[in-house]
Amino acid sequence: MNRVLIIDDDKELCALMKKCVEQENLSALVAHGGMEGLRLAHDNKDTCSLIILDVMMPDLDGFQVLQKIREISNIPVLMLTAKSDEEDKVSGLRLGADDYLTKPFSINELMARVNSLIRRFTALNPASAVETDCLKLKDMVIDKENRIVSVRNIPVDLTSKEFDLLFFLASNKGRVFTKKQIYTQVWEEEYAFDDNNIMSFISKLRKKIEPDPEHPFYILTVRGVGYRFNKEA
């Protein structure tokens, strides 16, 4: 799963951006200051796909943070500022920012830029994409490129949608999804199935991948909510 690091001292804005990022099937880390942001950027330099970085922060401003980040990573950086001064934008771009957004901004515009930068970064880093497309789990390997699944080195015959469903859940280990969220993400259209159809797909998939379908290990039911893939897998 793509991960976004948000560095901004505005806690309410951070909470809003984190919520919007997670609704796009991305994970999010949040830092409320430049020093904390640098630490998280360093610790997660191999797993982050984007950094959203505010310019005006009390302990260490965004330009200083950006300079330090560029010493360790080429991860895309989207800078946020309350200023519309062209000089600030030029300074950030010269230091290595990939895009700029002036506050106040619309959430739709923010997420459009976030998704665009992540797509560009993934396309220019094929090694990362290949690694993401092959999931190695406990007793299970999911090869997205070749659409092959094996459990304990034994190939599992899945339908196209069963594979898509399994890969989606496994790519988001530990995260709970409602039936509606699963349908819109896997079928990529407006929710039209009733809950029984989603349950039927889950049941068929469990029979093919679970050692004991009656007591599933991989795909777990969260009562009253939906399903999650076991984070221990």
Secondary structure as UniProt FT lines:
FT   STRAND          3..7
FT   HELIX           11..23
FT   TURN            24..25
FT   STRAND          27..31
FT   HELIX           34..43
FT   TURN            44..47
FT   STRAND          48..54
FT   HELIX           62..70
FT   TURN            71..72
FT   STRAND          77..81
FT   HELIX           86..95
FT   STRAND          99..102
FT   HELIX           107..124
FT   HELIX           126..133
FT   STRAND          134..137
FT   TURN            138..139
FT   STRAND          140..143
FT   TURN            144..147
FT   STRAND          148..151
FT   TURN            152..153
FT   STRAND          154..156
FT   HELIX           160..170
FT   TURN            171..174
FT   STRAND          176..178
FT   HELIX           179..186
FT   HELIX           195..209
FT   TURN            213..214
FT   STRAND          219..222
FT   TURN            223..225
FT   STRAND          226..229
FT   TURN            231..232
//
